[in-house]
Amino acid sequence: LTLTTHTPMTAESNDDVVVAYRLLGWPLKDDAASNDNEVAVDANIGLSTSFHSKIRTTADGVTDFRRAKQILLGEEGKIVFHQDKDLNEGNSRRRGPLLIVKGYFRLIKCSLEPAAATAAATPSNLSEDEWLRMTCELLKNLGDSFKEAIEKHLLPLSSERNSRSPSSTPLYTSCSSQHTSAIIYYLRSILQNVHPHIMNRIRLLGPAYRSFCDVADSFLTLLEAEKTRMEKFVSAFLPSVGWEALSNLQTDVDKLSKVGKECTGLLEQGSFLLFKLIDELLDKFRIAMSEQECSFVSPEKHSKVIVFLYARVTSLVLMAARIRNSIIKDGVAGTSSFKDEKEEGRKVITSFLQRLAKAYSVSLVAHARLEKDVDNSNRAGLLVVIGLRTKAEQYLTKILGDFDSKSANIIHLSLECFVEFPSFDESELIQGDSLGKLALMKYVMRKLVGTESTSFLESFYETVLFDVRECHHLFQTSFSGYNLHNQAREILSDLVCVLEEASHRLCYSKKIAAHDFRKNTAEEYWRKVITQQHHLLVCWLAPAMNRNPSTFTRPNHPITNEILLHIIQKRVVLSCAVNDSYAQHDATHLISLLCQLMFHHHTETCHRRNIASLLIRLLSQSSNTKTPEKQNDPKSLTILLLWSSLKKANIISSTPSKRKRRAIARSAFLPCDMCTICGVLEALAMSSICSRTSIDSEISAEIMRLWDGILDKRASSGKTNQKYLA
């Protein structure tokens, strides 16, 4: 049915149009006054319960609905953001965007919320599927109309970007009250009027949120174009007229920031609504896998819906960050409101990361069940769930801007969110969410190793190390009878390799200022870099690195210590294997630092014990007997440096003339510290016997005498070798 306002109509057709206009909430007279005051006019037109009931339950009501829908899909329902002679038909004037949008949502309300039928009503034969189909058509058409209107309005603004002189058009015209209010009304109505029906009518998800994201993205482009006009206006006129003449410009900037802030709030509200849908769908997978028979219901469909939700949330989060970085900051930067905006942005990204970790953990459980189940009847469904792991990594990459240098702000913010990740509750730990988080952090670190983004990497590194303890239970417990042991070990093995690579990139840009490189030689600069790295690695072996103030005196988790010991040991071994000045200084300085801390009186007991474990491992390395004169294998280098530090510390009883001084030194050690030191001395003596050809003969002879004395005392008294400490 095609309707035009200038064509004569019969009484019957005129009545039909009146009913259709009433249903849409449009005024009957399409004059200037009604369009200029469309908000007030629309507010006075209500959709009564009886009228609503008639639309949904009678054949005549369905006919009226279809007629109103056809008007919206025609020329009268087309949204336009500017007026010109090409858009006028005869003497009629096009309705404003807000009135058209409200007409759409009045029809959508009728199609989604059926009122109770009256006794006299004649039921229609229209099925719920048909109502849903028409709703989806309306949503799609409304989104396309909005997008087309915005893109058409952007054409003159785009041409201005290539012009050196600003337009004479008044600023902020693209965000006039009618146009802005129409878009904001559309975004809010999707969230408030359409979203509550999505879980029961999942077909609404695509038309609603795909259009929602497209319209929001186009609107954001419009705001950015308007901001560019403002900047060009300032740069063109400021030198000649001064700030006083441009004082009104601040008002336009504040208006733009206010619109951006309102739009950001709606985008983040939409994100949190979608998070709830993701949780519901992931919980369905978990419930299905916890059952004995593992009965999946449409796993492919649910998986596609989850992927779609992640895609939409990614778009919403990135658009909100885009508005904050380009629109809002100029209006409220430095104020408490701006800080609140940043905090809101942090919350939504943290929530997004939580859902990614949850999806990853669900895929790990599916993998564990697939390995255990003998019956292959559920194999297809489990493989679908396992595929969520790849999607989680994919959308994490997108949210971080493909780890590009241009996305430094969002990368740093996301790393902060990982560091400040909320603690898992008991149920989340049992279900493996902590392991999913650790896997995602491993993925992020692997990507960051190959980039220039080293800022904030240290805190992220620490978070990875000290969050390992949250996954320890997964080596011993199971989820509904399905162990995650294999998945945990695989992730931990990969994590250690990534941490090894990342440890070499620390401190490059954060710890040492650029001017140090200019005023020092390249060799001196890199020596400073190495020193900073070593201090950081050795510091992590100390129990004080626990971030929780209430647990400062507790030792590191055994897994954390094991990772650190492995990383440092491998670093020394690799540096010894490379014959250049950088590698030699790396190995020598790191072992020297460990030896000094080993015999220092103020080293904490737990820290000393960790260092002792590392030194004993280095002393147990196989020697490089092919090139004994170089003395560059880990064992020989450790023997030489450990013996040198031992003599400087003056804590062994090899020189009786200094007994009084050594007695003072011994009193500074606790009994447990002396046991630790003696264990290192024994390992040193035993290793030197097997490495005589790799170290100086005089040093070897001195260590040999120490070993003979240890054996004699053991044989005579049966006591420990603490006798050899001063």
KAQUIZI-V200273 format. One record per residue. N is the residue number from 1. SS is DSSP state (h for helix, s for strand, l for the rest). BURIAL is I if it has 16 or more other ideal C-beta (glycine too) atoms within 10 Angstrom, else O. Layout:
N_SS_BURIAL, N_SS_BURIAL
This chain:
1_l_O, 2_l_O, 3_l_I, 4_l_O, 5_l_O, 6_l_O, 7_l_O, 8_l_O, 9_l_O, 10_l_O, 11_h_O, 12_h_O, 13_h_O, 14_h_O, 15_h_O, 16_h_I, 17_h_I, 18_h_O, 19_h_I, 20_h_I, 21_h_I, 22_h_I, 23_h_I, 24_h_I, 25_l_I, 26_l_I, 27_l_I, 28_l_O, 29_l_O, 30_l_I, 31_l_O, 32_h_O, 33_h_O, 34_h_I, 35_h_I, 36_h_O, 37_l_O, 38_h_I, 39_h_O, 40_h_O, 41_h_I, 42_h_I, 43_h_O, 44_l_O, 45_l_O, 46_l_O, 47_l_I, 48_l_O, 49_h_O, 50_h_O, 51_h_I, 52_h_I, 53_h_I, 54_h_I, 55_h_I, 56_h_I, 57_h_I, 58_l_I, 59_h_O, 60_h_O, 61_h_I, 62_h_I, 63_h_O, 64_h_I, 65_h_I, 66_h_O, 67_h_I, 68_h_I, 69_h_I, 70_h_O, 71_h_I, 72_h_I, 73_h_O, 74_l_O, 75_h_O, 76_h_I, 77_h_I, 78_l_I, 79_l_I, 80_l_I, 81_l_I, 82_l_O, 83_l_O, 84_l_O, 85_h_O, 86_h_O, 87_h_O, 88_l_O, 89_l_O, 90_l_O, 91_l_O, 92_l_O, 93_l_I, 94_l_I, 95_l_I, 96_l_I, 97_h_I, 98_h_I, 99_h_I, 100_h_I, 101_h_I, 102_h_I, 103_h_I, 104_h_I, 105_h_I, 106_h_I, 107_h_I, 108_h_I, 109_h_I, 110_h_I, 111_h_I, 112_h_I, 113_l_O, 114_l_O, 115_l_I, 116_l_O, 117_l_O, 118_l_O, 119_l_O, 120_l_O, 121_l_I, 122_l_O, 123_l_O, 124_l_I, 125_l_O, 126_l_I, 127_l_O, 128_h_O, 129_h_O, 130_h_O, 131_h_I, 132_h_I, 133_h_O, 134_h_I, 135_h_I, 136_h_I, 137_h_O, 138_h_I, 139_h_I, 140_h_O, 141_h_I, 142_h_I, 143_h_I, 144_h_O, 145_h_I, 146_h_I, 147_h_I, 148_h_O, 149_h_I, 150_h_I, 151_h_O, 152_h_O, 153_h_I, 154_h_I, 155_h_O, 156_h_O, 157_h_I, 158_h_O, 159_h_O, 160_h_O, 161_h_O, 162_l_O, 163_l_O, 164_l_O, 165_l_O, 166_l_I, 167_l_O, 168_l_O, 169_l_O, 170_l_O, 171_l_I, 172_l_I, 173_h_O, 174_h_I, 175_h_I, 176_l_O, 177_h_O, 178_h_O, 179_h_I, 180_h_I, 181_h_I, 182_h_I, 183_h_I, 184_h_I, 185_h_I, 186_h_I, 187_h_I, 188_h_I, 189_h_I, 190_h_I, 191_h_I, 192_h_O, 193_h_O, 194_h_I, 195_h_I, 196_h_O, 197_h_I, 198_l_I, 199_l_O, 200_l_O, 201_l_I, 202_l_O, 203_l_O, 204_h_I, 205_h_I, 206_h_I, 207_h_I, 208_h_I, 209_h_I, 210_h_I, 211_h_I, 212_h_I, 213_h_I, 214_h_I, 215_h_I, 216_h_I, 217_h_I, 218_h_I, 219_h_I, 220_h_I, 221_h_I, 222_h_I, 223_h_I, 224_h_I, 225_h_I, 226_h_I, 227_h_I, 228_h_I, 229_h_I, 230_h_I, 231_h_O, 232_h_I, 233_h_I, 234_h_O, 235_h_O, 236_h_O, 237_h_O, 238_h_O, 239_h_O, 240_h_O, 241_h_O, 242_h_O, 243_h_O, 244_h_O, 245_h_O, 246_l_O, 247_l_O, 248_l_O, 249_h_I, 250_h_O, 251_h_O, 252_h_I, 253_h_I, 254_h_O, 255_h_I, 256_h_I, 257_h_I, 258_h_I, 259_h_I, 260_h_I, 261_h_I, 262_h_O, 263_h_I, 264_h_I, 265_h_I, 266_h_I, 267_h_I, 268_h_I, 269_h_I, 270_h_I, 271_h_I, 272_h_O, 273_h_I, 274_h_I, 275_h_I, 276_h_O, 277_h_I, 278_h_I, 279_h_O, 280_h_O, 281_h_I, 282_h_I, 283_h_O, 284_h_I, 285_h_I, 286_h_I, 287_h_O, 288_h_I, 289_h_I, 290_h_O, 291_l_O, 292_l_O, 293_l_O, 294_l_I, 295_l_O, 296_l_I, 297_l_O, 298_l_O, 299_h_I, 300_h_O, 301_h_O, 302_h_I, 303_h_I, 304_h_O, 305_h_I, 306_h_I, 307_h_I, 308_h_I, 309_h_I, 310_h_I, 311_h_I, 312_h_I, 313_h_I, 314_h_I, 315_h_I, 316_h_I, 317_h_I, 318_h_I, 319_h_I, 320_h_I, 321_h_I, 322_h_I, 323_h_I, 324_h_I, 325_h_O, 326_h_O, 327_h_I, 328_h_I, 329_h_I, 330_h_I, 331_h_I, 332_h_I, 333_l_O, 334_l_O, 335_l_O, 336_h_O, 337_h_O, 338_h_I, 339_h_O, 340_h_O, 341_h_I, 342_h_O, 343_h_O, 344_h_I, 345_h_I, 346_h_O, 347_h_O, 348_h_I, 349_h_I, 350_h_I, 351_h_I, 352_h_I, 353_h_I, 354_h_I, 355_h_I, 356_h_I, 357_h_I, 358_h_I, 359_h_I, 360_h_I, 361_h_I, 362_h_I, 363_h_I, 364_h_I, 365_h_I, 366_h_I, 367_h_I, 368_h_I, 369_h_I, 370_h_I, 371_h_O, 372_h_O, 373_l_O, 374_l_O, 375_l_O, 376_l_O, 377_l_O, 378_l_I, 379_h_O, 380_h_O, 381_h_I, 382_h_I, 383_h_O, 384_h_I, 385_h_I, 386_h_I, 387_l_O, 388_h_I, 389_h_I, 390_h_O, 391_h_I, 392_h_I, 393_h_I, 394_h_O, 395_h_I, 396_h_I, 397_h_O, 398_h_O, 399_h_I, 400_l_I, 401_h_I, 402_h_O, 403_h_I, 404_l_O, 405_h_O, 406_h_O, 407_h_I, 408_h_I, 409_h_O, 410_h_I, 411_h_I, 412_h_I, 413_h_I, 414_h_I, 415_h_I, 416_h_I, 417_h_I, 418_h_I, 419_h_I, 420_l_O, 421_l_I, 422_l_O, 423_l_O, 424_l_I, 425_l_O, 426_h_O, 427_h_O, 428_h_I, 429_h_I, 430_h_I, 431_h_I, 432_l_I, 433_h_I, 434_h_I, 435_h_I, 436_h_I, 437_h_I, 438_h_I, 439_h_I, 440_h_I, 441_h_I, 442_h_I, 443_h_I, 444_h_I, 445_h_I, 446_h_I, 447_h_I, 448_h_I, 449_h_I, 450_l_O, 451_l_O, 452_l_O, 453_l_I, 454_l_I, 455_l_O, 456_l_I, 457_h_I, 458_h_I, 459_h_O, 460_h_I, 461_h_I, 462_h_I, 463_h_I, 464_h_I, 465_h_I, 466_h_I, 467_h_I, 468_h_I, 469_h_O, 470_h_I, 471_h_I, 472_h_I, 473_h_I, 474_h_I, 475_h_O, 476_l_O, 477_l_O, 478_s_I, 479_s_I, 480_l_I, 481_l_O, 482_s_I, 483_s_I, 484_l_I, 485_h_O, 486_h_O, 487_h_I, 488_h_I, 489_h_O, 490_h_O, 491_h_I, 492_h_I, 493_h_O, 494_h_O, 495_h_I, 496_h_I, 497_h_O, 498_h_I, 499_h_I, 500_h_I, 501_h_O, 502_h_I, 503_h_I, 504_l_O, 505_l_I, 506_l_I, 507_l_I, 508_l_I, 509_l_O, 510_l_O, 511_l_I, 512_l_I, 513_l_O, 514_h_O, 515_h_O, 516_h_O, 517_h_O, 518_h_O, 519_h_O, 520_l_O, 521_l_O, 522_h_O, 523_h_O, 524_h_O, 525_h_I, 526_h_I, 527_h_I, 528_h_O, 529_h_I, 530_h_I, 531_h_I, 532_h_I, 533_h_I, 534_h_I, 535_h_O, 536_h_I, 537_h_I, 538_h_I, 539_h_O, 540_h_I, 541_l_I, 542_l_I, 543_h_I, 544_h_O, 545_h_I, 546_l_I, 547_l_O, 548_l_O, 549_h_O, 550_h_O, 551_h_O, 552_l_O, 553_l_O, 554_l_O, 555_l_I, 556_l_I, 557_l_I, 558_h_O, 559_h_O, 560_h_I, 561_h_I, 562_h_O, 563_h_I, 564_h_I, 565_h_I, 566_h_I, 567_h_I, 568_h_I, 569_h_I, 570_h_O, 571_h_I, 572_h_I, 573_h_O, 574_h_O, 575_h_I, 576_h_I, 577_h_O, 578_l_O, 579_l_O, 580_l_O, 581_h_O, 582_h_O, 583_h_I, 584_h_O, 585_h_I, 586_h_I, 587_h_I, 588_h_I, 589_h_I, 590_h_I, 591_h_I, 592_h_I, 593_h_I, 594_h_I, 595_h_I, 596_h_I, 597_h_I, 598_h_I, 599_l_I, 600_l_O, 601_l_O, 602_l_O, 603_l_I, 604_l_O, 605_h_O, 606_h_I, 607_h_I, 608_h_I, 609_h_I, 610_h_I, 611_h_I, 612_h_I, 613_h_I, 614_h_I, 615_h_I, 616_h_I, 617_h_I, 618_h_I, 619_h_I, 620_l_O, 621_l_I, 622_l_O, 623_l_I, 624_l_I, 625_h_O, 626_h_O, 627_h_O, 628_h_O, 629_h_O, 630_h_O, 631_l_I, 632_l_I, 633_l_I, 634_h_I, 635_h_I, 636_h_I, 637_h_I, 638_h_I, 639_h_I, 640_h_I, 641_h_I, 642_h_I, 643_h_I, 644_h_O, 645_h_I, 646_h_I, 647_h_O, 648_h_O, 649_h_I, 650_l_O, 651_l_I, 652_s_I, 653_l_I, 654_l_O, 655_l_O, 656_h_O, 657_h_O, 658_h_O, 659_h_O, 660_h_O, 661_h_O, 662_h_I, 663_h_O, 664_h_O, 665_h_I, 666_h_O, 667_l_O, 668_l_O, 669_l_I, 670_l_O, 671_h_O, 672_h_O, 673_h_I, 674_h_I, 675_h_O, 676_h_I, 677_h_I, 678_h_I, 679_h_I, 680_h_I, 681_h_I, 682_h_I, 683_h_I, 684_h_I, 685_h_I, 686_h_O, 687_h_I, 688_h_I, 689_h_O, 690_h_O, 691_l_I, 692_h_I, 693_h_O, 694_h_I, 695_l_I, 696_l_O, 697_h_O, 698_h_O, 699_h_I, 700_h_I, 701_h_O, 702_h_O, 703_h_I, 704_h_O, 705_h_O, 706_h_I, 707_h_I, 708_h_O, 709_h_I, 710_h_I, 711_h_O, 712_h_O, 713_h_I, 714_h_O, 715_h_O, 716_h_O, 717_h_O, 718_l_O, 719_l_O, 720_l_O, 721_h_I, 722_h_O, 723_h_O, 724_h_I, 725_s_I, 726_l_I
